[in-house]
Amino acid sequence: MAGGQLFGFLGMLLALPVAAVTNVLLRYAHQRYRQSELYVGEKPAIVLDGGVDQPHIILPEDKGPDLK
């Protein structure tokens, strides 16, 4: 409706395709953002205190310390 109010009949004809293209571009940008390092962040690490001299860091790829 805003396209028709602002640009008349031609605005009404162009409003739907412009809205569709805008929707596709925004979805693409949102998908790229969700996969980016900004959104994902760093991989978490767990630090276990193995004593004063030997802390142990577990990264997500590690199986963990060998506790026997």
N, CA, C and O atoms as a CHARMM CRD file, in Angstrom:
* protein
*
  272
    1    1 MET  N      0.81800  -1.19300   0.00000 PROA 1      0.00000
    2    1 MET  CA     0.00000   0.00000   0.00000 PROA 1      0.00000
    3    1 MET  C      0.86300   1.25900   0.00000 PROA 1      0.00000
    4    1 MET  O      0.50800   2.25800  -0.62700 PROA 1      0.00000
    5    2 ALA  N      1.98300   1.21400   0.69400 PROA 2      0.00000
    6    2 ALA  CA     2.83500   2.41100   0.73800 PROA 2      0.00000
    7    2 ALA  C      3.39600   2.72100  -0.64200 PROA 2      0.00000
    8    2 ALA  O      3.55000   3.88800  -1.00100 PROA 2      0.00000
    9    3 GLY  N      3.70200   1.68200  -1.41900 PROA 3      0.00000
   10    3 GLY  CA     4.20300   1.90800  -2.77200 PROA 3      0.00000
   11    3 GLY  C      3.17600   2.61900  -3.63000 PROA 3      0.00000
   12    3 GLY  O      3.52300   3.49900  -4.41800 PROA 3      0.00000
   13    4 GLY  N      1.90700   2.24200  -3.48400 PROA 4      0.00000
   14    4 GLY  CA     0.84300   2.89400  -4.23100 PROA 4      0.00000
   15    4 GLY  C      0.62800   4.32700  -3.78700 PROA 4      0.00000
   16    4 GLY  O      0.36800   5.20200  -4.61200 PROA 4      0.00000
   17    5 GLN  N      0.73500   4.57200  -2.49800 PROA 5      0.00000
   18    5 GLN  CA     0.55700   5.93100  -1.98100 PROA 5      0.00000
   19    5 GLN  C      1.69000   6.84300  -2.43600 PROA 5      0.00000
   20    5 GLN  O      1.46200   8.01100  -2.75000 PROA 5      0.00000
   21    6 LEU  N      2.89700   6.31700  -2.47100 PROA 6      0.00000
   22    6 LEU  CA     4.04700   7.15400  -2.81000 PROA 6      0.00000
   23    6 LEU  C      4.26500   7.28700  -4.31500 PROA 6      0.00000
   24    6 LEU  O      4.58400   8.37400  -4.79700 PROA 6      0.00000
   25    7 PHE  N      4.09600   6.19200  -5.06700 PROA 7      0.00000
   26    7 PHE  CA     4.46500   6.19800  -6.48100 PROA 7      0.00000
   27    7 PHE  C      3.32100   5.80900  -7.41200 PROA 7      0.00000
   28    7 PHE  O      3.55000   5.57100  -8.59800 PROA 7      0.00000
   29    8 GLY  N      2.11700   5.74100  -6.90600 PROA 8      0.00000
   30    8 GLY  CA     0.96400   5.45400  -7.75000 PROA 8      0.00000
   31    8 GLY  C      0.91500   4.00600  -8.20900 PROA 8      0.00000
   32    8 GLY  O      1.35200   3.10000  -7.50000 PROA 8      0.00000
   33    9 PHE  N      0.37800   3.80000  -9.40400 PROA 9      0.00000
   34    9 PHE  CA     0.18000   2.44800  -9.93300 PROA 9      0.00000
   35    9 PHE  C      1.50300   1.71600 -10.12500 PROA 9      0.00000
   36    9 PHE  O      1.60100   0.52600  -9.82600 PROA 9      0.00000
   37   10 LEU  N      2.51400   2.41300 -10.61900 PROA 10     0.00000
   38   10 LEU  CA     3.82700   1.78600 -10.81400 PROA 10     0.00000
   39   10 LEU  C      4.41400   1.34300  -9.46900 PROA 10     0.00000
   40   10 LEU  O      5.06100   0.29800  -9.39500 PROA 10     0.00000
   41   11 GLY  N      4.20000   2.11000  -8.42900 PROA 11     0.00000
   42   11 GLY  CA     4.66200   1.73400  -7.09200 PROA 11     0.00000
   43   11 GLY  C      4.00600   0.46800  -6.59500 PROA 11     0.00000
   44   11 GLY  O      4.64900  -0.35800  -5.94600 PROA 11     0.00000
   45   12 MET  N      2.71200   0.30700  -6.89900 PROA 12     0.00000
   46   12 MET  CA     2.01300  -0.91800  -6.49500 PROA 12     0.00000
   47   12 MET  C      2.55800  -2.12600  -7.25300 PROA 12     0.00000
   48   12 MET  O      2.66500  -3.21500  -6.69000 PROA 12     0.00000
   49   13 LEU  N      2.90000  -1.94000  -8.52300 PROA 13     0.00000
   50   13 LEU  CA     3.44800  -3.04800  -9.30500 PROA 13     0.00000
   51   13 LEU  C      4.84100  -3.44800  -8.83300 PROA 13     0.00000
   52   13 LEU  O      5.19200  -4.62700  -8.87500 PROA 13     0.00000
   53   14 LEU  N      5.62500  -2.49400  -8.39100 PROA 14     0.00000
   54   14 LEU  CA     7.00500  -2.77700  -7.98400 PROA 14     0.00000
   55   14 LEU  C      7.14600  -3.14400  -6.50800 PROA 14     0.00000
   56   14 LEU  O      8.18200  -3.67800  -6.11400 PROA 14     0.00000
   57   15 ALA  N      6.14600  -2.87700  -5.69100 PROA 15     0.00000
   58   15 ALA  CA     6.26500  -3.09200  -4.24400 PROA 15     0.00000
   59   15 ALA  C      6.50500  -4.56100  -3.89800 PROA 15     0.00000
   60   15 ALA  O      7.37200  -4.86500  -3.07900 PROA 15     0.00000
   61   16 LEU  N      5.76200  -5.46400  -4.50200 PROA 16     0.00000
   62   16 LEU  CA     5.90600  -6.88900  -4.17500 PROA 16     0.00000
   63   16 LEU  C      7.26200  -7.45000  -4.59200 PROA 16     0.00000
   64   16 LEU  O      7.90000  -8.11100  -3.77200 PROA 16     0.00000
   65   17 PRO  N      7.74300  -7.22800  -5.81900 PROA 17     0.00000
   66   17 PRO  CA     9.08000  -7.74200  -6.16500 PROA 17     0.00000
   67   17 PRO  C     10.20000  -7.13000  -5.31700 PROA 17     0.00000
   68   17 PRO  O     11.15400  -7.82000  -4.95600 PROA 17     0.00000
   69   18 VAL  N     10.08500  -5.85400  -5.00400 PROA 18     0.00000
   70   18 VAL  CA    11.10900  -5.21500  -4.16300 PROA 18     0.00000
   71   18 VAL  C     11.08800  -5.82500  -2.76600 PROA 18     0.00000
   72   18 VAL  O     12.14600  -6.07400  -2.18800 PROA 18     0.00000
   73   19 ALA  N      9.90300  -6.06700  -2.21700 PROA 19     0.00000
   74   19 ALA  CA     9.80100  -6.69100  -0.89400 PROA 19     0.00000
   75   19 ALA  C     10.35800  -8.11400  -0.92100 PROA 19     0.00000
   76   19 ALA  O     11.01400  -8.53500   0.03200 PROA 19     0.00000
   77   20 ALA  N     10.10700  -8.85800  -1.99500 PROA 20     0.00000
   78   20 ALA  CA    10.61300 -10.23000  -2.10000 PROA 20     0.00000
   79   20 ALA  C     12.13500 -10.25500  -2.18700 PROA 20     0.00000
   80   20 ALA  O     12.78100 -11.07100  -1.53000 PROA 20     0.00000
   81   21 VAL  N     12.70800  -9.37200  -2.98800 PROA 21     0.00000
   82   21 VAL  CA    14.17400  -9.30800  -3.10700 PROA 21     0.00000
   83   21 VAL  C     14.79000  -8.89900  -1.77900 PROA 21     0.00000
   84   21 VAL  O     15.81100  -9.45400  -1.37400 PROA 21     0.00000
   85   22 THR  N     14.18300  -7.93900  -1.09900 PROA 22     0.00000
   86   22 THR  CA    14.67900  -7.50900   0.21200 PROA 22     0.00000
   87   22 THR  C     14.64000  -8.66300   1.20400 PROA 22     0.00000
   88   22 THR  O     15.57700  -8.84400   1.98200 PROA 22     0.00000
   89   23 ASN  N     13.56000  -9.44600   1.18400 PROA 23     0.00000
   90   23 ASN  CA    13.42900 -10.59200   2.07700 PROA 23     0.00000
   91   23 ASN  C     14.52800 -11.62100   1.81000 PROA 23     0.00000
   92   23 ASN  O     15.13100 -12.13900   2.75100 PROA 23     0.00000
   93   24 VAL  N     14.79200 -11.91800   0.55100 PROA 24     0.00000
   94   24 VAL  CA    15.84000 -12.88900   0.19900 PROA 24     0.00000
   95   24 VAL  C     17.20500 -12.39300   0.66100 PROA 24     0.00000
   96   24 VAL  O     17.98400 -13.16200   1.22400 PROA 24     0.00000
   97   25 LEU  N     17.50000 -11.12500   0.43200 PROA 25     0.00000
   98   25 LEU  CA    18.80000 -10.57500   0.83600 PROA 25     0.00000
   99   25 LEU  C     18.96500 -10.57500   2.35200 PROA 25     0.00000
  100   25 LEU  O     20.04700 -10.87400   2.85600 PROA 25     0.00000
  101   26 LEU  N     17.90500 -10.24200   3.08000 PROA 26     0.00000
  102   26 LEU  CA    17.99100 -10.25200   4.54300 PROA 26     0.00000
  103   26 LEU  C     18.16600 -11.66800   5.08300 PROA 26     0.00000
  104   26 LEU  O     18.91600 -11.87400   6.03700 PROA 26     0.00000
  105   27 ARG  N     17.48900 -12.64000   4.49200 PROA 27     0.00000
  106   27 ARG  CA    17.67000 -14.03400   4.92500 PROA 27     0.00000
  107   27 ARG  C     19.09900 -14.51000   4.66500 PROA 27     0.00000
  108   27 ARG  O     19.69200 -15.18900   5.50400 PROA 27     0.00000
  109   28 TYR  N     19.64700 -14.15500   3.50900 PROA 28     0.00000
  110   28 TYR  CA    21.02100 -14.53000   3.17500 PROA 28     0.00000
  111   28 TYR  C     22.00300 -13.89300   4.15800 PROA 28     0.00000
  112   28 TYR  O     22.91400 -14.55800   4.65100 PROA 28     0.00000
  113   29 ALA  N     21.81400 -12.60500   4.43900 PROA 29     0.00000
  114   29 ALA  CA    22.70500 -11.91300   5.37600 PROA 29     0.00000
  115   29 ALA  C     22.59900 -12.51600   6.77000 PROA 29     0.00000
  116   29 ALA  O     23.60900 -12.65200   7.46000 PROA 29     0.00000
  117   30 HSD  N     21.39400 -12.88000   7.19400 PROA 30     0.00000
  118   30 HSD  CA    21.20900 -13.48400   8.52100 PROA 30     0.00000
  119   30 HSD  C     21.88000 -14.85300   8.59500 PROA 30     0.00000
  120   30 HSD  O     22.50000 -15.18900   9.60400 PROA 30     0.00000
  121   31 GLN  N     21.75600 -15.63800   7.53200 PROA 31     0.00000
  122   31 GLN  CA    22.40400 -16.95600   7.49400 PROA 31     0.00000
  123   31 GLN  C     23.92100 -16.81900   7.56000 PROA 31     0.00000
  124   31 GLN  O     24.57500 -17.55900   8.29500 PROA 31     0.00000
  125   32 ARG  N     24.48800 -15.88500   6.80500 PROA 32     0.00000
  126   32 ARG  CA    25.93900 -15.66800   6.83000 PROA 32     0.00000
  127   32 ARG  C     26.39500 -15.21400   8.21600 PROA 32     0.00000
  128   32 ARG  O     27.44700 -15.64000   8.69300 PROA 32     0.00000
  129   33 TYR  N     25.61400 -14.35400   8.86300 PROA 33     0.00000
  130   33 TYR  CA    25.95600 -13.88600  10.20600 PROA 33     0.00000
  131   33 TYR  C     25.93300 -15.03600  11.20300 PROA 33     0.00000
  132   33 TYR  O     26.82400 -15.13000  12.04700 PROA 33     0.00000
  133   34 ARG  N     24.92900 -15.92000  11.12500 PROA 34     0.00000
  134   34 ARG  CA    24.82200 -17.03300  12.06900 PROA 34     0.00000
  135   34 ARG  C     25.97500 -18.01400  11.91200 PROA 34     0.00000
  136   34 ARG  O     26.30200 -18.72400  12.86300 PROA 34     0.00000
  137   35 GLN  N     26.60400 -18.07500  10.73000 PROA 35     0.00000
  138   35 GLN  CA    27.73100 -18.97300  10.49700 PROA 35     0.00000
  139   35 GLN  C     29.07100 -18.28700  10.71600 PROA 35     0.00000
  140   35 GLN  O     30.11400 -18.93400  10.62700 PROA 35     0.00000
  141   36 SER  N     29.06300 -17.00000  10.99700 PROA 36     0.00000
  142   36 SER  CA    30.31000 -16.25300  11.11900 PROA 36     0.00000
  143   36 SER  C     30.92600 -16.42800  12.50200 PROA 36     0.00000
  144   36 SER  O     30.27500 -16.89600  13.43500 PROA 36     0.00000
  145   37 GLU  N     32.17400 -16.04800  12.61100 PROA 37     0.00000
  146   37 GLU  CA    32.90100 -16.11300  13.88200 PROA 37     0.00000
  147   37 GLU  C     32.31900 -15.12100  14.88800 PROA 37     0.00000
  148   37 GLU  O     32.42600 -15.33400  16.09600 PROA 37     0.00000
  149   38 LEU  N     31.71400 -14.05500  14.41100 PROA 38     0.00000
  150   38 LEU  CA    31.09000 -13.07800  15.30400 PROA 38     0.00000
  151   38 LEU  C     29.97200 -13.70900  16.11600 PROA 38     0.00000
  152   38 LEU  O     29.85700 -13.44800  17.31300 PROA 38     0.00000
  153   39 TYR  N     29.15200 -14.52800  15.48800 PROA 39     0.00000
  154   39 TYR  CA    28.02300 -15.15300  16.16700 PROA 39     0.00000
  155   39 TYR  C     28.45600 -16.38500  16.95300 PROA 39     0.00000
  156   39 TYR  O     28.04700 -16.57400  18.09900 PROA 39     0.00000
  157   40 VAL  N     29.28400 -17.22100  16.33200 PROA 40     0.00000
  158   40 VAL  CA    29.67100 -18.49200  16.93900 PROA 40     0.00000
  159   40 VAL  C     30.60700 -18.27300  18.12100 PROA 40     0.00000
  160   40 VAL  O     30.45800 -18.92300  19.15600 PROA 40     0.00000
  161   41 GLY  N     31.56000 -17.37300  17.98000 PROA 41     0.00000
  162   41 GLY  CA    32.50900 -17.11200  19.05500 PROA 41     0.00000
  163   41 GLY  C     33.60900 -18.15700  19.10000 PROA 41     0.00000
  164   41 GLY  O     33.73700 -18.99200  18.20400 PROA 41     0.00000
  165   42 GLU  N     34.38500 -18.09300  20.14300 PROA 42     0.00000
  166   42 GLU  CA    35.49000 -19.03800  20.30700 PROA 42     0.00000
  167   42 GLU  C     34.97500 -20.35600  20.86400 PROA 42     0.00000
  168   42 GLU  O     33.92700 -20.41000  21.50700 PROA 42     0.00000
  169   43 LYS  N     35.73700 -21.42700  20.60500 PROA 43     0.00000
  170   43 LYS  CA    35.37400 -22.72400  21.15500 PROA 43     0.00000
  171   43 LYS  C     35.62800 -22.70200  22.66100 PROA 43     0.00000
  172   43 LYS  O     36.65600 -22.19100  23.10500 PROA 43     0.00000
  173   44 PRO  N     34.71100 -23.24600  23.44300 PROA 44     0.00000
  174   44 PRO  CA    34.89500 -23.22000  24.89600 PROA 44     0.00000
  175   44 PRO  C     35.99300 -24.18600  25.33600 PROA 44     0.00000
  176   44 PRO  O     36.23500 -25.20600  24.69100 PROA 44     0.00000
  177   45 ALA  N     36.63000 -23.86000  26.40500 PROA 45     0.00000
  178   45 ALA  CA    37.65300 -24.72400  26.99200 PROA 45     0.00000
  179   45 ALA  C     37.36500 -24.86000  28.48300 PROA 45     0.00000
  180   45 ALA  O     36.90900 -23.91200  29.12200 PROA 45     0.00000
  181   46 ILE  N     37.63200 -26.03300  29.02700 PROA 46     0.00000
  182   46 ILE  CA    37.44000 -26.28700  30.45000 PROA 46     0.00000
  183   46 ILE  C     38.81600 -26.42300  31.07800 PROA 46     0.00000
  184   46 ILE  O     39.64100 -27.20800  30.61000 PROA 46     0.00000
  185   47 VAL  N     39.06400 -25.66700  32.12700 PROA 47     0.00000
  186   47 VAL  CA    40.35000 -25.72100  32.81200 PROA 47     0.00000
  187   47 VAL  C     40.14300 -26.45500  34.12900 PROA 47     0.00000
  188   47 VAL  O     39.39200 -26.00700  34.99500 PROA 47     0.00000
  189   48 LEU  N     40.82600 -27.59700  34.26700 PROA 48     0.00000
  190   48 LEU  CA    40.78000 -28.36200  35.50800 PROA 48     0.00000
  191   48 LEU  C     42.03400 -28.07000  36.30200 PROA 48     0.00000
  192   48 LEU  O     43.13200 -28.02400  35.74800 PROA 48     0.00000
  193   49 ASP  N     41.87400 -27.87500  37.57500 PROA 49     0.00000
  194   49 ASP  CA    43.02100 -27.59400  38.42700 PROA 49     0.00000
  195   49 ASP  C     43.63900 -28.92300  38.84700 PROA 49     0.00000
  196   49 ASP  O     43.09700 -29.63000  39.69600 PROA 49     0.00000
  197   50 GLY  N     44.78200 -29.25700  38.24100 PROA 50     0.00000
  198   50 GLY  CA    45.46500 -30.50500  38.54700 PROA 50     0.00000
  199   50 GLY  C     46.48500 -30.32800  39.65900 PROA 50     0.00000
  200   50 GLY  O     47.33900 -31.19200  39.85500 PROA 50     0.00000
  201   51 GLY  N     46.41300 -29.27300  40.35600 PROA 51     0.00000
  202   51 GLY  CA    47.38100 -28.94300  41.38600 PROA 51     0.00000
  203   51 GLY  C     47.92200 -27.56000  41.09900 PROA 51     0.00000
  204   51 GLY  O     47.53400 -26.92100  40.12100 PROA 51     0.00000
  205   52 VAL  N     48.80600 -27.10800  41.94200 PROA 52     0.00000
  206   52 VAL  CA    49.34400 -25.76200  41.78400 PROA 52     0.00000
  207   52 VAL  C     50.20500 -25.65600  40.53400 PROA 52     0.00000
  208   52 VAL  O     50.18200 -24.62900  39.85500 PROA 52     0.00000
  209   53 ASP  N     50.96700 -26.70600  40.22000 PROA 53     0.00000
  210   53 ASP  CA    51.91300 -26.63700  39.11400 PROA 53     0.00000
  211   53 ASP  C     51.36800 -27.17600  37.79300 PROA 53     0.00000
  212   53 ASP  O     51.95500 -26.90200  36.74600 PROA 53     0.00000
  213   54 GLN  N     50.27400 -27.92600  37.80000 PROA 54     0.00000
  214   54 GLN  CA    49.84200 -28.59400  36.57500 PROA 54     0.00000
  215   54 GLN  C     48.34600 -28.39700  36.29300 PROA 54     0.00000
  216   54 GLN  O     47.55200 -29.29800  36.56200 PROA 54     0.00000
  217   55 PRO  N     47.95400 -27.25300  35.76400 PROA 55     0.00000
  218   55 PRO  CA    46.55500 -27.14200  35.32700 PROA 55     0.00000
  219   55 PRO  C     46.36700 -27.92200  34.02900 PROA 55     0.00000
  220   55 PRO  O     47.30600 -28.05500  33.24400 PROA 55     0.00000
  221   56 HSD  N     45.18600 -28.42600  33.80300 PROA 56     0.00000
  222   56 HSD  CA    44.90100 -29.19600  32.59500 PROA 56     0.00000
  223   56 HSD  C     43.75800 -28.52200  31.85000 PROA 56     0.00000
  224   56 HSD  O     42.70900 -28.24700  32.43400 PROA 56     0.00000
  225   57 ILE  N     43.95800 -28.25500  30.56400 PROA 57     0.00000
  226   57 ILE  CA    42.94400 -27.60800  29.74000 PROA 57     0.00000
  227   57 ILE  C     42.34500 -28.64200  28.80100 PROA 57     0.00000
  228   57 ILE  O     43.07200 -29.32300  28.07800 PROA 57     0.00000
  229   58 ILE  N     41.01800 -28.76300  28.80800 PROA 58     0.00000
  230   58 ILE  CA    40.32300 -29.69100  27.92500 PROA 58     0.00000
  231   58 ILE  C     39.66700 -28.88000  26.81600 PROA 58     0.00000
  232   58 ILE  O     38.78900 -28.05700  27.07600 PROA 58     0.00000
  233   59 LEU  N     40.09300 -29.11400  25.58600 PROA 59     0.00000
  234   59 LEU  CA    39.46700 -28.48700  24.43000 PROA 59     0.00000
  235   59 LEU  C     38.35400 -29.39500  23.92800 PROA 59     0.00000
  236   59 LEU  O     38.35700 -30.58200  24.25500 PROA 59     0.00000
  237   60 PRO  N     37.40900 -28.89400  23.15400 PROA 60     0.00000
  238   60 PRO  CA    36.30400 -29.73900  22.68600 PROA 60     0.00000
  239   60 PRO  C     36.74800 -30.97400  21.90100 PROA 60     0.00000
  240   60 PRO  O     36.02200 -31.96800  21.87600 PROA 60     0.00000
  241   61 GLU  N     37.91900 -30.93900  21.26000 PROA 61     0.00000
  242   61 GLU  CA    38.39000 -32.09100  20.49000 PROA 61     0.00000
  243   61 GLU  C     38.98500 -33.17100  21.38800 PROA 61     0.00000
  244   61 GLU  O     39.03400 -34.33700  20.99400 PROA 61     0.00000
  245   62 ASP  N     39.44300 -32.80100  22.60400 PROA 62     0.00000
  246   62 ASP  CA    40.09000 -33.75200  23.50700 PROA 62     0.00000
  247   62 ASP  C     39.06900 -34.72400  24.09200 PROA 62     0.00000
  248   62 ASP  O     37.87900 -34.42300  24.18200 PROA 62     0.00000
  249   63 LYS  N     39.56100 -35.89100  24.48500 PROA 63     0.00000
  250   63 LYS  CA    38.73100 -36.85600  25.18800 PROA 63     0.00000
  251   63 LYS  C     38.71900 -36.56600  26.68500 PROA 63     0.00000
  252   63 LYS  O     37.86600 -37.07100  27.41500 PROA 63     0.00000
  253   64 GLY  N     39.66400 -35.75600  27.13400 PROA 64     0.00000
  254   64 GLY  CA    39.74100 -35.43100  28.55100 PROA 64     0.00000
  255   64 GLY  C     40.96600 -36.06500  29.17500 PROA 64     0.00000
  256   64 GLY  O     41.69600 -36.80200  28.51200 PROA 64     0.00000
  257   65 PRO  N     41.19600 -35.78200  30.45300 PROA 65     0.00000
  258   65 PRO  CA    42.35800 -36.37000  31.11900 PROA 65     0.00000
  259   65 PRO  C     42.14300 -37.86900  31.33500 PROA 65     0.00000
  260   65 PRO  O     41.01300 -38.33600  31.47900 PROA 65     0.00000
  261   66 ASP  N     43.22900 -38.59300  31.35300 PROA 66     0.00000
  262   66 ASP  CA    43.18100 -40.02800  31.58300 PROA 66     0.00000
  263   66 ASP  C     43.13100 -40.25800  33.08900 PROA 66     0.00000
  264   66 ASP  O     44.16800 -40.29600  33.75100 PROA 66     0.00000
  265   67 LEU  N     41.93000 -40.41000  33.62700 PROA 67     0.00000
  266   67 LEU  CA    41.75900 -40.59800  35.07000 PROA 67     0.00000
  267   67 LEU  C     41.67900 -42.08600  35.37300 PROA 67     0.00000
  268   67 LEU  O     40.76600 -42.77200  34.91200 PROA 67     0.00000
  269   68 LYS  N     42.64300 -42.58700  36.15400 PROA 68     0.00000
  270   68 LYS  CA    42.65800 -44.01400  36.51500 PROA 68     0.00000
  271   68 LYS  C     42.61200 -44.16500  37.99900 PROA 68     0.00000
  272   68 LYS  O     42.61600 -45.28700  38.50500 PROA 68     0.00000
